């Protein structure tokens, strides 16, 4: 399902126009990105959590040049579904 399909489905269900619904969906996604960029997690009860996972520093190899690289410690975004969400999909 694409973002456009989600906007259309929500607009139909709630009875709002697509422009307003798109603005709400875009704003939600921007808030999640901003919150994660500030090293905070987003918890949506009954749906799931957008969390940051820390990746430790590691050594990698560039096989073509036969060199090693050090990849620094960094955060990656992840989604952890709530039990209700997980059971519904299961």
PyMOL commands that set and color helices and strands:
alter all, ss='L'
color gray80, all
select helices_A, chain A and resi 3-14+18-37+83-89
alter helices_A, ss='H'
color red, helices_A
select strands_A, chain A and resi 42-44+48-55+58-62+67-71+74-81
alter strands_A, ss='S'
color yellow, strands_A
deselect
rebuild
show_as cartoon
